[in-house]
Structure formats: structure tokens, C-alpha cells
Amino acid sequence: MSSWLRAAPPNDVDVVTFFRSAAGDSQDAVLKRNPDLFDQAKVMQTFNVDGYLVLLDGDASALVANSAYWYGVWSHRRDMTWKGFVELDLTPAETPATDLLKTLTASGVTP
Amino acid sequence: MNRGERQLLLSEYSTLQELLKRASAGDILGKRSLESRLASVKALLDQMPADTRMPARACVTFRGKPVVGSHGIFAEFGAKATQLFTDVVSKVAAGMEGPLKETGPVPNKAQNQLLITNTAIGSFGFELEEHRDEPLLIDDGGVVGEALAATLDLLEATNLDDDRLAEAAAGIEDRAITAARTFLMLLGESDAVCAVETRGKRFGFSDVAQVRRAVSRLAKENLIEGFANKAGEFQGVLPKSRTFEFKLSGSNEVIKGKIGPGVANPDALNAMLHKPMTVVFAETRVATGKPRYTLNTMPIA
């Protein structure tokens, strides 16, 4: 986001995915189906995504602590100027994400 | 990489450990994320020496004619004032490390440099930070931090009584006092005032008249530095705080003072306690005020 505002090409995109386990599925099974997708180093190397996951269904205090941590990590640049966040609601159909990307493209941003 | 960055990483490391402890057993994906982050932070920490320290920092702000509120500062004045301020600090620092000649290159100027790291919030000014290419080590003395504190004390003392000014100026080399006077002259001529903040202490001139008075008080005619031969005996020496007590012969008067950089091992003075001797002290006096003494050379018992 800050790279777009500075008109500089970003090297990567930082992503925190807040997720729920689907009914009848388990994290273990999800991991076994596609282990590379949950290997931070591989995801970074393959997609240039510095990606992490936070469970929404767990203990509320752990969710608050995780949210505060990730907010702290990415809310500012090194010189303490604010950075922005984009929130995308990823439904199975991913319609809101697709719509938002169209809006960004229309405003001249190359996602 | 300095101690500030190391402290941030250590803090992040312990936060991640805490988050991992709180993660539920079934949260396999969440834990994998935290573990990979923890590994990245640890890799960065492993690259850093543990004995680094925080860089010295100061905030210098200006008000007056050359300053447009908190919007900006005229470039010519800002550049000149900042250069003269850093010149004071590098000369005070050089004097702390060894004798400073009246002319010629300032010793260790490169390693006592200050970096402008940001503009200061409030009145317009700059945040300055000690800079070295190599890591700042705990045992390298941190002379820039000491010099910034001594510079602030000297500026503040120009607004205090003669004894306090003599106290602040004692141990600061003539050339550094002259540099401080040159800095203040620029402010006075430009109808500006400054404020300096370092190590949690702040001093600011309230008006230009105060700055101009400070210029006069640092003049050689007012701030007199010389040497004094004193006969007597050392009563005690504090090697870490580099201070001494010396009882004059034939009286009960005890003079207290600072031990300058010329005495490499102040602890050796403790072997000379209560032995009669004549010692040459540097003497600093403001107008007719009480003199302050600095021991710059090791006496011979």
C-alpha cells in the first residue's frame, strides 16, 4: 500500500489472513492437502507474499494479542510514518476481493 | 544495526514466544506462522553483537525570525546553525577524549559526527543522532552523549549565576567554549533562539536578549581560564565520576574539582592521598565568581 502511494514498485505484499476452519474440516487436513501454501518461506519465494495466518475461532484473548502484534508490525514504516491496510473479505467465491481489485485498477493502480 | 533496533527485535521475540504459548494445540496453521516469524527475528538477532548500545540523541529546535512556525526554517540559517551546533558538540567531545589544540583539525571528528535523523515536532528543528559505520559498543565510552549533555549544561548555565557557569565550563576546552559562543552569536544576529533536549533534560532560551547575554557571558574577558599552582594534599578521588578533593596546605580549605582526560588512570591518584605536593590545576572563573578546578595532568608525588 505504502509502495503504491510512493509510486515505487513493492518487493512483496504483507498479508495476515484471519481464518475460520470450515465445518467438518481440520487445520491438520488443510495443511496436508497443500503444505507449500502454509510454508512462509516458500510462499514468499513463489508469490512474493509475506503471509501469516491467525485463527478467528480460538480464544478471544489470543485473537486480541495476535491482532495487536500484527498491527504493530505493519502499521508504520521505519521512519514511523503511518502505513495503510487493505481489508479483503475472502468468501469462497471471493467476489468482494475481485470487485475491490477492479476498483483499484479503475483508479490507475496496478495491483 | 544499533541497540535501539536490537531492543525492538528482542521485544518482538518475547512477544512471539508469548503468542506461541497462548496458541491452542489445534491451531496448527497459526502456530506455524508465529514460528516462522520467530525464526526470522532470531536470524536477525543472531547477526547482531549483543554489546551494542543506543546511539546518543538530541533534539535542537529554533524559534524567531528565521523560523516560520512549525512549517519551516530558512535553509541558510538552518544549515549554518546546525553546523555550528554540531561543531560545538564535536569540540566538546574531542576535549573529553584528550587535549584540544587551539587550532588545527579536531581529533576524532569523524567518529563524533551527528546525523540529522528527522525534523523535530513543535518549533522547527532537527533530531540529531550519534552515528558510526560500525556498531556502537557499550564499552566505547559514549563520548558523544556526554558531549551533548555537557553542551546543554553549558548553554543552560549561561542563564545561571557565575558559579554555576564556571562549574559547567570547567573541563570544557577553550576552543569548544569559543565554538559555543559562535553558535550563540549566529542566533543573536539572526534574532533567533534555540532549545536543546537530550537524555530527558531540556533547556531553551526564552528570548533573544537572553541569547545575546549568553554571548557576553562566554566571552574570554568574562569566562577566565588559566592555571593555578596549589600546594596541599589529595583527600580523596572518585575514579569513575572523575572528581577529587584537595586540601590546601596551611588552611582547612578543601577544593573540589573534575579530573580531565589528560589523567588516563584517575585511580592511581588514590596512591597519593595525604602526601604533600604541589599540583597544577586548570582554573575556570566567571567574572569575580568562585573558581572551579580541573586536574589535567598527573601530579608527581
Contacts between the chains, C-beta under 8 A, distances in Angstrom:
chain1	res1	chain2	res2	distance
A	19	B	29	7.4
A	26	B	26	7.5
A	27	B	26	6.4
A	27	B	27	6.7
A	27	B	28	4.3
A	27	B	29	5.0
A	28	B	28	5.8
A	30	B	29	7.1
A	31	B	28	5.9
A	31	B	29	6.5
A	31	B	32	7.8
A	38	B	29	5.7
A	38	B	32	5.8
A	39	B	32	8.0
A	39	B	36	7.9
A	40	B	32	7.6
A	40	B	33	6.8
A	40	B	36	3.8
A	40	B	37	7.6
A	41	B	36	7.0
A	52	B	33	3.9
A	52	B	34	7.8
A	52	B	36	7.7
A	52	B	37	6.6
A	53	B	29	4.6
A	53	B	30	5.7
A	53	B	32	7.6
A	53	B	33	4.8
A	54	B	30	5.8
A	54	B	33	7.3
A	55	B	23	7.9
A	55	B	24	7.6
A	55	B	27	4.7
A	55	B	29	7.2
A	55	B	30	4.6
A	58	B	23	7.4
A	58	B	24	5.1
A	58	B	27	5.6
A	58	B	30	7.3
A	59	B	22	6.9
A	59	B	24	6.4
A	61	B	22	7.2
A	62	B	19	7.3
A	62	B	22	4.4
A	62	B	23	6.4
A	62	B	24	7.4
A	65	B	18	7.4
A	65	B	19	5.9
A	65	B	22	6.3
A	66	B	19	6.0
A	66	B	30	7.5
A	69	B	15	5.8
A	69	B	16	7.6
A	69	B	19	6.2
A	73	B	12	7.6
A	79	B	118	7.2
